[in-house]
Amino acid sequence: MRKIIYNQYGTNEVLKLSNVAEPTPTTEEILVEVKSASINPVDWKMRSGELKMMSGKQFPKGIGCDFAGIVKKTGNDNSEFKVGDNVFGWLPYKEAGTFSESIIASETLTIKKPDNISFEEASCLGMIGGTALIALNDKGGITKNQEILINGCTGGVGHLATQIAKAYGATVTGICSGKNIDLAKKLGVDSAIDYKKQDVYQLNKKFDIIFDTVGNLEYKKSKMILKRKSKFLNLNPSGLLDILHGLISSKYKVIMANVKKEHLNELAKLSEAGKIKPIIGKSVKLDDAIKVISLLEKGENILVKTVIVN
């Protein structure tokens, strides 16, 4: 089978589309034929060595954490899955490797795909949807009728966070570029702000939760628009001090994606109910994936999500 691998940390040049042996699942594992895998910024951060503490030192490594596909083989007769099941899920960072024709997936991080969403859409749910749930629900404690501000509301995590917040009954103010205002409204924001035209710190309202998916809001200034019992959620901390602050503060939280099955189940439930739907801007074949990863890393503006399809 074909799989994108790398044998050392570095630039995109270390990635190679290689022929490798198809793996065999063991107990509590399944072999999945990958139909779609989504690309996330964490993929090239791991490849570069920026996240060595999470990805480890053992090579060769694969790339990609999100997947959707069809079960080809189970590791035991008591599996909750059967051959032919349509599934989606997430691979932990050390096991990354979904940019491949087949993968080994843990049953604990895989669930059946809702019938009303495509493989492409399902493959976008794990990383960004899980991150949004961890932020808004686990860390933010979102409840109905709260006022939520989402910075980067039309981005990868942001566009699902917006839909999730609305599904939970919150009122959402979204920050984005002027060209994405219409998209923000389609996602369900109650108020859309062009960050180039309006100073967010001067808004005439206060929020229960601010979710900064971009990482360019200042927490100290944001206190002016936060309610007394509120949460500031930062997806992109600027350094170790930010991370340490997130560990000790009750109001300021740094968000790390540690997706669990409970998150996948909730995402499936929301998808099945038509409450959330990932937006896919581009689909590419495995042969073109390395080139597209390079373009995305350099900042090519592709609408919301890019997926690799087999």
C-alpha positions as CSV (number, residue, x, y, z in Angstrom):
1,M,0.0,0.0,0.0
2,R,1.0,3.6,-0.4
3,K,1.7,5.9,2.5
4,I,3.4,9.3,3.1
5,I,6.2,8.8,5.6
6,Y,9.3,10.7,6.8
7,N,12.6,9.4,8.3
8,Q,13.7,12.6,10.0
9,Y,12.3,15.9,11.1
10,G,12.6,18.8,8.7
11,T,10.9,20.7,5.9
12,N,8.4,19.3,3.5
13,E,11.2,17.8,1.5
14,V,11.5,15.0,4.1
15,L,8.0,13.7,3.1
16,K,7.9,10.7,0.7
17,L,5.0,8.8,-0.9
18,S,6.3,5.2,-0.3
19,N,5.1,1.7,-0.8
20,V,4.9,-0.1,2.6
21,A,3.5,-3.4,3.9
22,E,-0.2,-3.3,4.9
23,P,-0.4,-3.6,8.7
24,T,-2.3,-6.2,10.6
25,P,-4.7,-5.2,13.4
26,T,-4.4,-6.7,16.9
27,T,-6.9,-6.8,19.8
28,E,-9.0,-3.6,20.0
29,E,-7.7,-2.4,16.6
30,I,-9.2,-2.3,13.1
31,L,-7.7,-2.1,9.6
32,V,-9.4,0.8,7.8
33,E,-9.3,1.5,4.1
34,V,-8.9,5.3,4.1
35,K,-11.4,7.1,1.9
36,S,-10.6,10.6,3.1
37,A,-8.1,12.3,5.5
38,S,-8.1,16.0,6.4
39,I,-5.0,18.2,6.6
40,N,-4.4,20.2,9.7
41,P,-1.7,22.7,10.7
42,V,-0.5,20.3,13.4
43,D,0.6,17.9,10.7
44,W,3.5,20.1,9.5
45,K,4.3,21.2,13.0
46,M,4.9,17.6,13.9
47,R,6.9,17.0,10.7
48,S,9.1,19.9,11.5
49,G,10.0,18.6,14.9
50,E,8.2,21.5,16.7
51,L,6.1,19.0,18.7
52,K,8.7,16.4,19.4
53,M,7.4,15.9,22.9
54,M,4.1,14.7,21.5
55,S,5.3,12.9,18.3
56,G,8.3,11.1,19.8
57,K,11.7,10.2,18.3
58,Q,11.0,6.9,16.6
59,F,11.2,6.8,12.7
60,P,9.8,6.3,10.1
61,K,6.8,8.3,10.9
62,G,3.5,8.9,9.2
63,I,1.6,12.1,8.8
64,G,-2.1,12.9,9.4
65,C,-4.4,12.3,12.4
66,D,-8.0,12.6,10.9
67,F,-9.6,9.8,8.8
68,A,-12.8,8.3,7.5
69,G,-13.1,5.1,5.6
70,I,-14.3,1.5,5.5
71,V,-13.3,-1.3,7.9
72,K,-11.3,-4.0,6.1
73,K,-10.3,-6.3,9.0
74,T,-10.9,-6.5,12.7
75,G,-8.3,-7.6,15.3
76,N,-10.7,-9.9,17.2
77,D,-14.1,-11.6,16.9
78,N,-15.6,-9.5,19.6
79,S,-15.0,-6.2,17.9
80,E,-17.8,-3.6,18.0
81,F,-17.1,-3.2,14.2
82,K,-17.5,-5.5,11.3
83,V,-15.9,-5.6,7.8
84,G,-17.7,-3.1,5.6
85,D,-18.6,-0.6,8.3
86,N,-18.2,3.1,7.4
87,V,-16.2,4.8,10.2
88,F,-14.3,7.9,11.1
89,G,-11.9,8.7,13.9
90,W,-8.6,10.2,15.1
91,L,-5.1,8.9,15.5
92,P,-3.0,10.1,18.5
93,Y,0.0,12.2,17.5
94,K,2.6,9.3,18.0
95,E,0.5,7.0,15.7
96,A,-0.1,9.7,13.0
97,G,-0.3,8.3,9.5
98,T,-3.7,8.8,7.9
99,F,-2.2,10.1,4.6
100,S,-2.2,6.5,3.5
101,E,-4.3,4.0,1.6
102,S,-5.0,2.0,4.8
103,I,-4.4,2.5,8.5
104,I,-4.5,0.7,11.8
105,A,-7.0,2.5,14.1
106,S,-7.9,2.0,17.7
107,E,-11.5,1.0,18.4
108,T,-11.4,3.5,21.3
109,L,-10.9,6.4,18.9
110,T,-13.1,5.2,16.0
111,I,-16.9,5.3,15.6
112,K,-19.4,4.6,12.9
113,K,-20.0,7.4,10.3
114,P,-23.4,8.9,10.2
115,D,-25.2,8.1,6.9
116,N,-26.0,11.8,6.2
117,I,-22.4,13.0,5.9
118,S,-19.8,12.1,3.3
119,F,-16.4,10.5,4.0
120,E,-14.8,13.8,3.2
121,E,-16.9,15.6,5.8
122,A,-16.5,12.9,8.4
123,S,-12.7,13.1,8.0
124,C,-12.8,16.7,9.1
125,L,-14.5,16.1,12.4
126,G,-12.0,14.5,14.7
127,M,-9.2,17.1,15.1
128,I,-11.1,20.4,14.6
129,G,-14.4,19.3,16.0
130,G,-12.8,17.6,19.0
131,T,-10.7,20.7,19.7
132,A,-13.8,22.9,19.5
133,L,-15.7,20.6,22.0
134,I,-12.7,20.5,24.3
135,A,-12.6,24.3,24.3
136,L,-16.3,25.2,24.5
137,N,-17.6,22.3,26.5
138,D,-14.8,20.7,28.6
139,K,-12.9,24.0,29.4
140,G,-15.5,26.6,28.8
141,G,-18.6,25.0,30.3
142,I,-20.8,26.4,27.6
143,T,-24.5,26.7,28.5
144,K,-27.6,27.9,26.7
145,N,-28.1,31.7,26.2
146,Q,-24.4,32.5,26.9
147,E,-22.7,35.2,24.9
148,I,-19.7,33.7,23.0
149,L,-17.0,35.5,21.0
150,I,-15.1,33.3,18.5
151,N,-12.0,34.9,17.0
152,G,-11.4,33.2,13.6
153,C,-15.0,32.0,13.3
154,T,-14.5,31.0,9.6
155,G,-11.3,29.1,10.1
156,G,-10.8,25.3,10.6
157,V,-11.6,25.0,14.3
158,G,-13.5,28.3,14.3
159,H,-16.1,27.3,11.8
160,L,-17.1,24.2,13.7
161,A,-16.8,26.0,17.0
162,T,-19.3,28.5,15.7
163,Q,-21.8,25.8,14.7
164,I,-21.3,23.9,18.0
165,A,-21.9,27.0,20.0
166,K,-25.1,27.7,18.1
167,A,-26.2,24.0,18.5
168,Y,-25.8,24.5,22.3
169,G,-28.0,27.5,22.3
170,A,-25.4,30.3,22.7
171,T,-25.4,33.7,21.0
172,V,-22.3,33.9,18.9
173,T,-20.3,37.0,17.9
174,G,-17.7,36.0,15.2
175,I,-14.5,37.8,14.2
176,C,-13.2,37.2,10.7
177,S,-11.9,39.1,7.6
178,G,-14.3,41.2,5.6
179,K,-14.4,38.8,2.7
180,N,-15.6,36.0,5.0
181,I,-18.5,38.0,6.6
182,D,-21.1,36.2,4.4
183,L,-19.7,32.8,5.3
184,A,-19.8,33.7,9.0
185,K,-23.4,34.5,8.7
186,K,-24.1,31.2,6.9
187,L,-22.4,29.4,9.7
188,G,-24.9,31.0,12.1
189,V,-23.1,33.9,13.9
190,D,-25.5,36.4,15.3
191,S,-23.1,39.2,14.8
192,A,-20.0,39.2,12.4
193,I,-17.1,41.6,13.0
194,D,-14.5,42.5,10.4
195,Y,-11.3,42.7,12.4
196,K,-9.8,45.4,10.1
197,K,-12.7,47.7,10.7
198,Q,-13.7,47.3,14.3
199,D,-11.7,47.2,17.5
200,V,-12.9,44.1,19.3
201,Y,-11.9,45.5,22.7
202,Q,-14.3,48.4,22.3
203,L,-17.4,46.3,21.7
204,N,-20.4,47.4,23.7
205,K,-21.1,44.0,25.2
206,K,-19.4,41.5,27.5
207,F,-18.9,37.8,26.9
208,D,-19.2,34.6,29.0
209,I,-16.6,32.9,26.8
210,I,-13.9,34.2,24.4
211,F,-12.5,31.5,22.2
212,D,-9.4,32.8,20.4
213,T,-8.6,30.2,17.6
214,V,-6.1,32.6,15.9
215,G,-4.0,33.5,18.9
216,N,-3.8,37.3,18.3
217,L,-6.1,38.6,21.1
218,E,-4.5,39.9,24.2
219,Y,-5.9,38.4,27.4
220,K,-5.3,41.6,29.5
221,K,-7.1,43.8,27.0
222,S,-9.9,41.1,26.6
223,K,-10.8,41.5,30.3
224,M,-12.6,44.7,29.3
225,I,-15.1,42.6,27.4
226,L,-15.3,39.6,29.7
227,K,-17.9,39.0,32.3
228,R,-16.9,38.4,35.9
229,K,-17.4,34.6,35.7
230,S,-16.0,34.0,32.3
231,K,-13.4,32.0,30.4
232,F,-10.8,33.0,27.9
233,L,-9.8,30.1,25.7
234,N,-6.5,30.3,23.7
235,L,-5.9,27.8,20.9
236,N,-2.5,29.2,19.9
237,P,-0.5,30.3,23.0
238,S,2.6,32.4,22.2
239,G,5.0,30.6,24.5
240,L,5.7,28.6,27.7
241,L,4.5,31.4,30.0
242,D,1.1,31.3,28.2
243,I,0.9,27.6,28.7
244,L,1.9,27.8,32.4
245,H,-0.7,30.6,32.9
246,G,-3.3,28.3,31.4
247,L,-2.5,25.6,34.0
248,I,-2.9,27.8,37.0
249,S,-5.7,30.2,36.0
250,S,-9.4,29.5,36.4
251,K,-10.3,32.1,33.7
252,Y,-7.5,31.7,31.1
253,K,-7.3,28.2,29.5
254,V,-4.9,27.0,26.8
255,I,-6.5,24.4,24.5
256,M,-4.7,21.2,23.5
257,A,-6.4,18.6,21.3
258,N,-6.6,15.3,23.2
259,V,-9.6,13.9,21.4
260,K,-11.5,11.1,23.0
261,K,-14.3,8.8,21.9
262,E,-16.9,10.8,23.9
263,H,-16.0,13.8,21.6
264,L,-16.3,11.7,18.5
265,N,-19.7,10.4,19.6
266,E,-20.9,14.0,20.3
267,L,-19.7,15.1,16.9
268,A,-21.5,12.2,15.2
269,K,-24.7,13.1,17.1
270,L,-24.5,16.8,16.1
271,S,-23.8,15.8,12.5
272,E,-26.6,13.3,12.3
273,A,-29.0,16.0,13.6
274,G,-27.8,18.4,10.9
275,K,-26.4,20.8,13.6
276,I,-22.8,20.9,12.3
277,K,-21.3,20.4,8.8
278,P,-17.6,20.9,7.9
279,I,-16.9,23.1,4.9
280,I,-14.4,21.6,2.4
281,G,-12.6,24.0,0.1
282,K,-10.4,21.5,-1.7
283,S,-10.0,17.8,-2.3
284,V,-6.8,16.3,-3.6
285,K,-5.5,12.8,-4.4
286,L,-2.7,11.2,-2.3
287,D,-0.3,11.7,-5.2
288,D,-0.7,15.5,-4.9
289,A,-0.8,15.7,-1.1
290,I,2.8,16.6,-0.4
291,K,2.6,19.5,-2.8
292,V,-0.6,20.8,-1.2
293,I,0.7,20.4,2.3
294,S,3.6,22.7,1.3
295,L,1.3,25.3,-0.2
296,L,-0.9,25.3,2.9
297,E,2.2,25.6,5.2
298,K,3.2,28.6,3.1
299,G,-0.1,30.2,3.7
300,E,-2.1,29.5,0.5
301,N,-5.7,30.6,1.2
302,I,-7.9,27.6,0.7
303,L,-11.4,28.0,2.1
304,V,-11.6,26.2,5.5
305,K,-10.7,22.5,5.0
306,T,-8.5,20.6,2.6
307,V,-8.9,16.8,2.4
308,I,-6.9,13.9,0.7
309,V,-9.2,11.4,-1.0
310,N,-8.4,7.8,-2.1
